């Protein structure tokens, strides 16, 4: 306990958390004090600094051209090595420009082992194949050949990589279907080297700052560790192997577990030959955090393997914990070292929900990056930086360090949205002079924004659609967050989501109906507190196990209870529509006793548990709806006949999961196919749609074959939802009766990821709405009051 507590105290003292002010003195210059205001703005030498400028490369000619257009404020991209600094700074200072230095070189990459068996693999091996796969920067590959049927290991060996090409003679030992897993020893873009690599980067950066110091025009340093790809602390796919990492990991394991026996039990293994923490700290799991691969730990020092129970093993949790702690600690030391030489605000551009920009971080601000051709796209890309900084425990400078948009005519509206989102500085990344002139003609920022912060209502990323990043009335913004939670299926008139976010956990509801008084079901409504968007009184009226409140089209927060309130209208709508569907089934002379029972059971328990019972009712509703509909709805993860990476639980998706394909192998002989066999419901012409997550520019890598007809994705992504899912139309088809086969063919680029949520064959014209299934029948007509004869 003493060692752990001492480590925490030393780490906290190294970070310098809470600093939002300082004094910068350039060589030969006078001291200039700075601080960050409550409104996320920078005060410099007693004056507000809220610039409107340009982001450019640090080339003197490029800087000079921008200065001729009237630009006085810049984000200047320069390498961390110091190359070109002297000339760039001289050009900027000659015109008394103000500038942020952005390090354009990549952050140092960790060395170690990529553990992505779902992505590094060759499938469907039944006969010998010669593999020549480009793997630049790779030293060696651990090769594991298994039979697909029972995962029996046929061969395990370490293969060196020569001249960036992995050459291997794959030879199955029998005629069964085999899979070849590859575990490269390489460097990782996704895992920064916060050990030896960051130390070397720090030394080069500090030397450059001392030898070629910026002048008095410097206002901040962006990305002190260099450019980073999005970091996902909970999605580690890499095990570092550098000596400093292993020293830290060994100390971490010894402090946490005290004995090797305890550690082995926690990791689901029993190996009598291991008696020290040094060996344990070297072990690499041969399965991914997603569950793909084989249940063995591998020692790269001697190529020994140890069988484990991978479902019980907690090694990935320990790896995530130590990597996240190392990144936070060493990044904090880097920031403090930079500020010891040039004490200006240090900010990191937002690149995913990561430990660098979430929670207690050693930064002075966040760089917002906004891109897109529409106001909604720009707001969506920029919103996450605002979300992060609003959840800090101290003020942080929020500056839009890179704004890219094709909508030059709407630049004034973009500027207004970003300042409303909290941007207290805007730098436009335009290459042409005409666009730069439009940006530089924007009015200066309103100084009253210095102490004004956006007011946010947060939603979990999973609940994107129906929730959406947007400006709300009364000066508020609806913003995504990394908090746990998900959307709630409440039918067609009410919408909502649950968010688990500490003291602010609760449910958010709204309706598409006209403003009015609406009844909500709760077992104990007296515990609930209601907060309207504008702060007005919703006038709750409790009657037994219901509460009546005033609701509008804008969200209402319901806090103080773990229950999910169910609108009475949603309950009645689901009940009426479900019974109407059962009437259709029974009208076709098919018994529906099971369907009645599976719905009646949660309905009978509704008063005791409204939220849980209603969720069960909606699940059964969707099953029956897809059964009686003339459309065909196929869950992406429903097939076992595929060679994709596998199924993944994703609460944002239909039925809570999707079929995932990750690919890291550039092998022309590798093809990925998922097969579905379904009954043809109708012979009329029907549209074919797929709900999927597809990387930007990757639509050509996905094709669907319906009963032999090859289809490609048409048009743009529609009705986006969750973390990048959307609907794509593939065309129309006609089917003959009987059983048909649908093949999803993926030809992804390396480093890409594709996820298939659902496939839909729809007679007529489909209008997608997130993960909401279409109505199986025209309920409005079916349930309309019947006219009496003679009237």
N, C-alpha and C positions, 0 to 999 in steps of 0.2 A: 504493500500500500504506500509506504514511504517513497519508494522509487517512482511509482506511477504519479503520485501527487507532485513530487519535485519536477517530473517531466512536464506536467501540465503547467505548473507555475512558470517554468523557464520558457515554455512555448509562448504563453500569453505575454510574458514580458518582452519577448522578441518581436511579437507582431506589431505592437504599438497601436492596438485597436482604439478607435474613438477619435483619432486625430482627424480634424476637418479644417485645419488651419496651419499656417507656416509662414516663413519668410524666405524669399528667394533673393540671392545676391549674385549677379553675374560677375565675371572677372572684371575688375576695375569699375563696376557699377555701384549704384546705391541700393540699399536694402528695399525690397518691395514686399509688403505683407499681403497675405491672402487668406481668405476663409470661405467656407461654403455656407450659404444661407439656408433657412428652413424651407425655402421654396426651390431648393436644388440648383441655385445659381451661384456663380463665382463672384466674389468681391475681390478686386485686385487693387492694392494700394489705395484703398478707401473708396473705389468707384466700382459700379456694377460692370461686369464683363459678360455680356450676352451677345456674342458675335453672330453675324450672318456672313459666311465666307465660303471658301472653296477647299475641296480636298484634291491635292495634286501630288505628283511625283516630285521628289526633291532634286530636280534638274534645274540649274540656274536659268536656262533658256525658257523652260516651262513656267518657272516662277515669274520671270520677267514679263512674259506674255499675259499672265493673269494680273499682274500689277498694273499693266497698261490699261486693262479693262476696268480698273478701279478697285480691285480686291486689296484689302488690307489685313484680312484675317485668313489663316490657312491651317489645315491639317496637312503636314508634309510627311510623305512616306520616304523613309531612309532605312538602309540596312543597319543591323545592330553592330556590324563590324566597324562603323565609323567612316566607311568609304563614301566620299562625296559630301560629308558633313560640312567641312570648312567652307567650300564654295557655296553650298546652299544657304548656310547661316549668313555668310557675307552678303549675298543677294537680298535676303530677307531684311537684314538689319540696315542695309543701305537705304531702304525706303521706309524704315521705321515700322515694318510689318509686325504683327503679333501672330504667334504660331504655336501649334501643338506638334511635338515630334512623335510620329507614329513609327514604330519599328516594323518594317515590312518583311523582314526575314522570318522564316518559320521558327517556332519554338523548338528547343532541342528535343529529339525523340528518344524515348526510352529504348534500351536494348533488352531483349528477352525472348519469350516464346509466345507466339500467337496461338491462342486456344479457342479456335472456332471450327470444331469438326463439322458443324452444319454448313460451313461456307468453304472450308478447305477440304474438298473430298472429290473423289471420282466414283460415280455410281454405276451400277449395272455391268460390273466386270464379270464376264463369264469365260473369257479366254485371254491369252497373253496380249498385252499392249505395251508399246514403247511410248513413254511419256517424255515430252520435252516442253516444259512449262516455264515461261519467263518468271523469275523471282528476283528482280534486282534488289541488291542490298541484303540478300539472304545468305547466311553462312552455311546452314545445314538444315535438314528436314528430318524429323522423326516420322517414319512411315509405319502405319499400322494397317494391315490387311485383315479384314474380318469377313465372315459369311453374314449375309444380310439377314438370314432366317433366324439365327440364334446368337449372333454377335460373337461367335467363337473366333479367337485370334489365330490367324494362320501364319502371320509373319509380323515381326516387330524389329525394326532396324533403323539406325541413324545413317543418313545419306548426305554427303557433302554436296554443296551447290558450287558449280564451276562457272565463272564468267556470267553470273546472274541467271543461269538456266538450270532448272532442276531436271536432271536426266534420270529416268528410272525404268527398269524392265519389270512391269507388273505381271506376275505369273500366278494366277489362281491355282490352288492345289487340287481342285476338283471342279466339277461342272455346275456347282451351285452359283447363285447370284452373289457377287462380292461387292463390298464397298472398301475403298482405300481412303483412309484418313491421313491428312498431312498436318504436321505441327511444325511450322517454320521457326527457325531461330533468326530473328530479324529485328528491325526497328519499327516503332509504332507511332503513326501520326496521331492516334487517338489517346495515347498515354504519354504525356510529356515526361522527359527525363528530369525529375526533380531531385536528382542525386548528383552524380559527377557532371552530367551534361549541363544542368542549371548553374552549377558552380563555375564551370568554364564560361558559360554565356555571361554570367554576372561579371566575371573578371574582364572580359572583352568590352562589355558595355560601360563599366566604370572607367576603364582606360580611355575609351573613346570620349566619354563625357569630360574627362580631365584634360586630355590632349587637344581636343577640338571642341571646346565648351561653347554652348549656345550663348547668345547675347541677352540683353535685357528684354527682348521681345518674346522670350519663351513663356508660355502660359500653362504648359502641361506636357506629360509624357503618356502616350497611349500604347497599350500592350507591352508592358515592360519585359515580358518573357518572350515576345515575338508573337506572330500570328498563330492562332490555335484553331483546330477543327473543333466542332461541338463536343463538349465533354459530358459524359453521362456517368456519374459516380456509381449508379446502381446497375450499370450495364458493362462491367469490366470484362474484356475479352482478351486480356494480355497479362502475362506474368513476367514482371521485370526480373532481370538476372544480374544486375550490376552489383559489384561488391558492397557499395554503400547501402543499397536497398536490402541486401541480405543481412547486413549487420543490424539495420533497423528492424527488419522482420523478426530476426532471431530475438532481439531484446523485447520486442512486442509480445511474442509468443511466450517467452520465459516469464514476463511480468503478469501475463493474463492467466496462464495455466499452471505455472510452478513445476509441474512434472510432465515428463514425456508421455507417461501412461494416460494421464488425463487428456492431453492433447490428442493422442491417438484415438481414444474413445470418441472425442468430439469430432474428429475427422472421419470416423467410421472405419477405422483400420485396426489391425492387430499384427504388428511386424516385430518379431522378437529380435531382429538384427539391428534395430535402431534404438540407441540409448542416449542420444544428445540432440539438443535443439538446433544445432548447426545443420545436421542432416535434414531435420524436419523443415527448416526454413528454405531448403533447396528444392523441395518437392513441387512438382507441377501436375495439376489435375489434367487428366486426358478426356474430361467431359466439360462442356461449357456450362455457364450458369443457367442457360436455357434448357439443359438436360441432355443435349446431343453428345454422342461420343461413347466412350467405354469407361467402366468403373475402375480405373487404375490411377495411382499416383506414380509419377516417373521421376527418377533422380538423374538429371542430365550429367552429373559428374561421372557416373559409372554405368548409366543406362539400365539400372535396376528398376523394376516395377513392383508395385505393391497393390494388391487388390483391396478395394474399399466398397462400402455400401454407399453409393453416390447419393442416394435419396436421404440418408441420414447425415452425410458429411457436411460440415460447416466451414470447409476450407475457403470457399468463395466469399463467405461473409467476412472472414479474417483478412483475406486479400483486399477486398473492397475497403475495409476499415483502415488498413495501414496505408494503402495508396492514397485515399482521400486525406488522411491526416498528414502524410508527407507533402502532398501538393499544397495544402493550406499552410503548413508550417514553413516550408522552404520558399514558397511564393511570398509569404510575409517578410521573410528575411531579405529577399531580393528587393521588394518595395522599399524597405527601410534603408538598404544599402544605396539604392538609387537616390533617395531623398537626402541622404547624407552628403551627396555630391551636388545635386541640383534639387533643392527643396521646393518643388512645384507640385501641383496636384498630379497624382498618378491614377490613371483610369484604365479599365479593361473593357474592351468591346464585348457586348453580350454575345455568347456563342453557346447557348444551351443552358438548361437548368443545372448548373455545376456548382461545386464547392467554391469556385473563385468569385462568383457574384451573388451567392445566396448566403443568408444568415450573417454571422459575424465575420466580416472579411477585412483584410488589411489594405483596402483601397480608399481613395478619396472620391471615386465616382464610377459611373458606368457609361460606356459609349453605346448610344442607340444607333442601330443600323436599320434604315427604312428603304424598302424597294418595292416596286410594283407599278402597274399602269393604271390602277384605280384607287380611289380614296380608301376603300375597304382593305385592299391588299397592303397599302402603305401603313394603315393603322394596325393591321394584324401583325406585320413584321416588326413594327416598332414597339408594340404594346408590352412585350415580355421584358424589355429593359426597364420600362416604367414599373411593371409589377415587381420586379426584383428590388429596385431601389426603394419603393414605398414600404417594403417589408424589412428594410434595414432598421437597426436600433439607433441610428444617428443620421443626420443629413448627409447626402451624397450629391456630388455634382452630376447632373444628368445632361449630357450634351449629345446631339445627333451628329456623330462623327462622320457618317457616310449616308447621304441621301441620293438614291438613284431612282429616277422615274422617267417614263416616256411621256407622261401627261404634262408637258410644259405649259399648256394653256391653263391648267388647274393648279399651278405652282403656289399661288396665293392661298388656295384652300388647303393644300398640303402643309404649308407653313403654319397656317392657323391650327390645323389638327395637331401637329407635332408640338407646338407651344402649349396647346391645351393639354396634351399628354404629359407635359412637364419638361420638354426639351428647353434648356436655357442656353442655347447655342446651336446653330444649324450650319453644317458644312455640306455643300452640294458637290457631288462627284459627277461632273459633266465634262465631256471631252471637247465639245464644240463651243466656239466663242459666243454664238447666239444664245445658247441655253445658259451659259455663264452670265451673260448680261441680264437675262430675265431674273436669275437668282439674286444677283447683286443689286437689282432695282427694288427688291422687297424692302418694306419699311423696317426701321430698327425695332427691336423687341420692346414691348411695354415694360418700363422699369417697375411698375407696380407688381409684376410677376415675381420679383425678387423674394418675396416672403409668402407666395401663394403656391400651395402644393395641390396637385390633383387629388380628388377624393375618389376612392376606388371601391367597387364591389367586385370581389374576386370570384372566379369559377374554376373548377379543376379542368385541366387540359382535356380530360376524357369527355367532358360535357360540351365541348365545342360543337355547336349545332345540336340543340337549339340555342344555347348561349353563344354569343359572338363578341369579339373585341370591337367595341364601338363606343361612341360618345352618347351618353344618356342625358336626359333633362336634368336640370338643377345642378349643373356643373360637375357631374360625376362621369366616371368611365367604368365600363365593364371590361375587366382584364383577366386573362388566363393566369393560372398559377400552377406550381408543381404539386399542390396539395392533393391528398388522396380524395377520392370521391367519384361520382358518376352521375350521368343523367338519369331521370326517373321517367318511366313510361306511364303517362297519365291519360292516354287516349288522345283525342283530336282537339280538345278545347282548352286543356290546361297543360302546362309545361313546367319542368323544374329539374333541380339537381340537388344532390347531397354533397356536402363538402366537410371533410374531417381536417380541421386546421386549428387544433388546440382550443383556446377559449372562444374562438369565433366559429366553432363548428356548428353546423345547422343545415337547414333546408332553405332553398330559395324557390319560390313559386311565382308564376304569372299566368295570365289567361289571354286568349284571343277574343273573348267575349267582351261586350260593352262593360264599362265600369259599373260596379254594383256590389251588392252584399252577397257573399258566397259562403256556404257552409263547408267546414273541414272536419274530418273525423280524426280524433285522437283518443287514446284511452284515458289520458290525464291532461286535458287542455289547459288546466290551471298552471302547469309548469312552463308553458310556452310564452315567449315574448315575441312581439311582432315589430319589425322596423320597416317602415315604408321608404321608398327611394327618396322622397322629398322631406322625410321627417314628419309628415302629417300623421294624425291619429287614425289608425285603421278601425278604431272603435270595436275591439273584440267583445263579443257577447257569448259567454259560455252557457251551454245548455247540456247537462249531463256529459256525454262523451263526444260532444261536438262544440265547435266554436265558429261563430259567424263573424267575418271580417269584411272590410271594404277592399276590393281588389280591382286593379286596372291592368292595362297591357304592360305595365312596368313591374319589375321584380319586387317582391316583398321577402325580407329575411325572417326566418322563423328560428329562433335560438332558444337555448335553455332546456331543450328536450332532445333525446336521441331518436324519438319517434319520427317517422315520415308521415306528415299530414296528408290525408287523401280527400280531395274535393268530392262532395256528394254527387256532383254532376258527373265526374269521372266514373264513380261507382255505378251510377244508374246507366250511363252510356254503355259501359262494358257489359253489364248484366243484360240489358235489352238487346244489344247487338249479338252477344253470344247465344242467347235463346233464339234469335232470328236465324243464326247459322245452323243451330241444331234442327230447327224446323225444316230447313232446306235439306239437311241430311236425311231426316225421317220422311220428308216428302218424296224422296227417291226410294222409299221402302227399305232403307238401311237402318238397323237399330243403332241408337246412340247412347246406350246405357253407360258405357265407360266414359264417354265425353261428358255426360251429365254429372257423373260421380266426381270426376277429377276437377270439375269446376265448383260443384256444390260443397265439397269438403272445405276448401279455403273460404268460401262465402259464409259457411256456417260459423267459422272462427273469426270472422271479420271484426266483430265487436271487441274481441279479446286482443287482437293484434292487427289493426287496420293496415299498416304499412307492409308487413310480411305477407298477410293474406292477399292483399291486392296484387303484389308482385307475382304470387303464384297464379292468381286468376289471369293476369295479363300474359303470363307464359303459356298457359293453356289456351287462351284466346288466340295467340299467334300460331300455335300448332294447328288448331282447327281452321283458322283463316287460310293458311297456306294449303291445307288439305282440300278445302272445298273450292278454292279460287280456280279460275281458268288460266291464271298465270302460274309459272313454275319458279319457285324461290329455292335456291340451292345454297346451303352454307358452305363457304370455301373450305372449312376444316372438316367437312363431313366425309371426305374420301380417305381410304387407306391405300388406294392404288395410285401412288405418286412417288417421285424421287425429289420432291422439294425438301427444304431443310426440316420441316415439321410443323406441327400445330403450336400456336402460342396463345396463352390466355391474355386477352386484351379487353378489358371492361368496356372500352369505347366502341367495340364492334358489335355487330349483330350476333346474338347468342353468346356474347362474351369471348369470342375467339376468332382467329384467322389462320390461314395457311401461309407460312412464311418461306421465302426463298432468299437466302444470303449467298452471295457468290464471290469468292476471292481467287478463283482459279481461271486463268486464261487458257482454256483447253478447247480448241475447235471441235473436238470429238465428243464434248459433253453437252447433252441436251436435257432439259428439264420439262417434264410433262406431269400434269395431274389429270386423272381420268374420272369422269362421273357418268353413271348409268342411271337414267330416269325414264319414267313412262311419259309418252307424249300425251299432253292433256287436250290439245286442240290442233286441228289442221289448218286453221286460219293463219294469215300472215301475222307475225309477232316480232316485236323488237327484242334485240339481245343487248343486255347491259351487264356490266361488271362493276362491283364496288371494290376498290382496291387502293393500296398505297403504292404509287409508282414514282420513282425519282424524277426530278426535273429533266426533261428531254428524253425520258426513257419509254415513251409510249410505243415506239417501234419494237421494243423488246418483249411485248406481250401480244399473243394472238390466241384466238379461241376458234376451235373447230366444232361446229354444231352439225351433227349428222353428215359429216363429210364436207361441209361448207366452211371454207377458211374465212375468218373475219379479222379485221384490224380495227384498232381503236379510232373512232371518228370524233372530231370536234374537241372542245375544251373539257376540262374537269368541271363537273357540276355538283352542286350541293355538298361542298366539302364538310368534313366532320372529323372529330377526334384529332389525332396528331398527324394529319397529312392524308387521310383517306378521302376519297371522292368517288363520284359515279362517272362512268365512261360508257358511251354508246358505241356498239360495234356494228350495227346495221339491222337488217330484217331477214327473217327466214320463214319458210313453211315446212312443217313436219308431217310425215306420214304417221299412221297409227302404230302402236306398239312401243317397244323399248328403243330409246335412242341413246347415243353416246356423245358426251361433250368432253373435249380435250382442251385443257388450258396449257398452252405452250409458252414457256418463258425462255427468252434468249438474252439474259441480262448482261450488261457490261460488268467487268470486275469492279469490286468495291461498291456494288449497288445492292439494294434490298427491295424486294417486291413482296407485298402481302395481299392475299385474296380474301376478302371478307364475304362477299356473296355474289352469286350469278343469278340473273333474272331474265326469264323469257316472258314477255308481256304483250298480249294482244291489244292493239290500240296504241295510244300515245301515253307513255310513262312520264310522270313528272316526279323526279327523285326528291326525297326529303330526308336526308341523313340516313339513319338506320331504320326509319319507320317503314314497316311493310305496307304495301298498298291495301286499300279496302278490297276484300274478296268479292264483294257485291256492291251494288248501288244502294247503300243503306237508306239514303234520303227518300228514294222512291219506294223501297221495300217497306219502310216503317211509316210512310205517310198515311194519314187517316183515310180510310176508304169512304168514298161517297156512296150514300144510300141511293137505291134505285128510285127513280121518279123525281130526283132533286137535281 
